Amino acid sequence: MVFESILTFEEVERKPWLMFVWAVVLASIAILISAQIAYRVSIAGQWFNLSGLFSVLFVIIPSAYYLTMFIKREESLEEAWILRPQTSRFWQEHGNYIMIMLFYFAGLTLAFSVWAYALPGDFFEVQSSKISQIHGVSGALTQGEFSSFARILSNNLQVTVFAFLFSLFFGAGAVFIIAWNASILGVYISQLSRHVLEIPWWGLFFLPHGIPEIGGYILAGLAGGILSAAFLRKNSGKVLRLIVLDSVRILLVAVAMIFLGAAIEVYM
C-alpha cells in the first residue's frame, strides 16, 4: 500500500486531526530512512551531515502529490462558490483546508522535535546551522523592538512570497516551505527542552505567533495553488478573472496574518 493513499480525502476532511497523525508517521519514516543514508559532504575542509536535509526531502516527496490533490479540490470548490452572491464565505470555503495544513505542520514539528532529541546532535546539522544563523540575526537587533519587528516581518514576507510562487508554479509548492520550517522549529524545540516531556510545553509556547505566521504561509500557498489549478483547468475568462481576484484576496489575508504573527512575536 502506498503511504500517501492510506488516508482518503473524505476521511481527512471529516477529521482534520488525522493529518496530524499522518504527518508524525510520515516524518518518522523519513527520518529513519535518512538515518540509513547518513551522507556527509566536505565544504571548505569542514564536514557537514546532510541527514537532516534528506529527512525534509523524504517528507516532501510523498506529501507533494497528496497536497496537490487537496489544492485541486479547493480550486473546484472555488469554482462552485465563486459565482454565488455571498460576501462572508472565507472560512466556509477554506477553513477545513487551513485546519488540515495546520495539523500537518504540527505533526511534522512534533516528529522532528522528538527525533532531534533522540538522535545524535549532528544529525540535524543543517537545521542547527540555520537556527544559529537566525540567532545571529536576532542578536544583532539592538536598535529596539521596532527594528526587530521590521526584520522579522521582512523575513516572513519573503517566505510568504516564496510560498505563493512555489505553489503557483508547482501546485503544492508551499509544502517545501512548511516542511522546512517545521523541521527547523522542531529541532529548535528539542534544543530548548531539557527532557522529552518538555517538548509539548515548548510547542505551546510558540503557538501565539506560530499559528498566524504558519497560517499566512498556508494561505499564500493556497492562493498560488488555486491560481495554478485554475490556469490548468482552462476556465472561462469570467471565472478565471474572479478566481484571480479571490486569490489576491486570500494573499492579502495571508499578509495580514504575517503582520499579526510578527507583532505578537515582538510585542507580546
N, C-alpha and C positions, 0 to 999 in steps of 0.2 A: 504493500500500500504506500503510495506517495504521501509524504508527510503533510504537504500543503492541502491535500484533499481529505484529511481526517475530519475537519470541521466543515460543515456546509455553510453557505452564506445565510441560509434561513436560521440555522442554529445560532450563529453569531449575532444576527440582527435581533433575535428574540432575547438572547442572553449575552450582552456585550462583554461581561466579565470573563467569558470563556476565552476571549482573546488574550487576557492576562495569563491564563494557564498555558495556552498555546505558545505564547512568547517566551515564558520561562523554560518550557521544554525545548523549544527551538534553539534558544540561546545556549542552553546547557549542552545540547548535542553539538552545536557549532564550536563551542569552546573545547569540548573533549576531542573533537576531530582536529582542531588546531594544535592541541597538546601533542598529538601524534606527529605533526609536521615539525614543530619546533625549529623553524627556519631562522637563521641568523644571517645578517648581512654586515659587511665591514664598510663604514663610512668614515673617511679621513682617519683611518687607523683605529677606529673605535667600533666595537661590535654591538649591534642592536638586535634584540629579539623581536621578530615580526609576528609572533603568535597572536598578539592582541589585534593586529590589523587583519590577519586571516580570520579570526573569530568573527569580526564585524562583517567581512565579505561573505562568510558562510551563513550568516544571519540574513543578509540582503538577498542572496540568490533565491531561496525558496519564498521569501516574503514578497519580492517584486511582482511575481505573477499573481499571487493571491490578492495583493492590494490593488493591482491593476484592474482585476475583476470588480473590486468594490468601487473603484473610480468610474468604471463603465456603468455600473448600476446607478451611481449617483448622477451621472450625466443623463441617464434615461429618466430618472425621477425629475431632474431639472427640466427636461422637455415637457414632462407631464404637468409640472407646476407653473412653468414659465408664462403661459397664456391665461392663467386663472386670475381673476380680479381680486387678489388678496394682497394686503400690504404687510402684514405681520406673519411671515411664514418661515423665517430663517431657521429657527430651531426645529420646526416640523420637517423641513427638508433635510437638514444636515446634522441635526443633533445626535442621531444614532451613530453616524459615521465619526463624528468628533469623539464620542464616548469610546467607540471601538479602538480608535487610534490612541487615545489616552491610556486605555488599558494595555494596548500593545507596548507603548513606551514604558509604562510602569513595570510590566513583566520583564522586559529586556533589562531595565535598570536593576531590578531585584536580582536577576540571574547574574549579571556582571558583578554586582556587589558581593554576593556570596562566593562566587568563584574567585574573585580577586582577593578575597580574604583567605581562601583555602589554598590557592596556588602560589608558587614561588614569586617573590617580589618583582622579578624581571619579566614575568610572563606578559604582563600588560605594560611593557616598557614604552610603547608608542603612546598609549593613553597617559601614562605618568609624565612623559615628556611634554605633552600638550597641557596637562594640569600645571606643571612647573612654569610653562610659558604664560598661562593665564595668571598665575600668582605673580609672575614678574611684572606683568602689565598692571595688575591691581596694586602691587607695591609701589609702582611709580606714580600712582594717582595721589599726589599730596596737595592738590590745589582745592580740595574741598569736595562736598557732596555733589555739586552741580557738574564738576569735571568728571567725577565717577559716573554720574548718570549719563552724561554725553558720550563717554567712551563705551559704556555697556550698551547704550541704545544704538550707537553706530554699529557696533559688532553684531548685535542681534538683528538689526535691519538688513545688514549684509547677508546674514544667514537666511533671513526671510526671502530676500530676492533670489538667492540660490535655490531655495525650496520651490519657489514659483517656477523658475526657469527649468530646473531639473524635471519637474512634473509636466511642464509644457512640452518638453522635447522627448521625455521618456515615460510619460503616463503616470507611473507611481514613483517618479524620481525622488520625491520627498522622503522615501524610505531610507535613502542614503543619509540624509540629514538626521533623521530621527534615530536610526540605529547607531550612528557615530556619536551623537550627543548622549544617548542612553548609556553607551559604553564608558564615556568619559565621566558622566555623573556617577555611574555605578562604581567605577574604580575609585573615584574621589570619596564616595560614601564609605567604602571599605577602608580607606586610609584614615578617615576620621574615627572609625569605630574601634574601640578597644576590645570589643567582644562581638561575636557574630550576632548576638541578640540585640546589640545596639543598632544594627543596620536599619530595621524598620523605623526606629526613632529618628535617626538622621534623615531617613527618607521623608518623614513627615515635616521635618524642619525645612526642607526645600519646596514643599508644596505651595506655600502662598505665592511665591513669584514663579515657581516652576510651571504651574498649571496655565496661567495666561501666556507665558513665554512659549511653551511647547504647543499650546493651543494655537498661538499665532503661526508657528511653523506648519502645523497641520492644516490650518485654513489656507495658508499660502500655497501649500501643495495641492489642496483641494481645488483652489481657483485655477491653478495651472493645469491640473489633471482634467477638470471639466472642460476647459477650453480645448485641450488636446483631443479629448474624445469627441467633442462637437465637430472639430475640423475633420477628423477621420470619418465621422458618420455623414459628412457632406450634407448638413442641414440646409434648409432653405435660408435665403438671405435674411428674412424677417426673424426666424427663430435663432439663427446664429447671432444676429445683432443683439437680441435680447439676452442670449447666453453670455455674450461678451460683457454686456452691462452688468449682469449678475455676477460674473467672475470678478469684475472690478470692484463691485460692492463687497464681495467676500474678502478680496485682498485688502480693502480699506479696513474692514473689521479686524483682519489679521494684524495690520499695522497698529491699530488702536490697542490690541491686546499686548503687542510688543512694548508699546509705551507704558501700559499698565504694569507689566511684569518688571520692567526696568525701574519704574518708580517705587514699586513695592520692595525690590531688592536693595535699593539705595536708601530710601527714606523710612523704612519700617524695620 
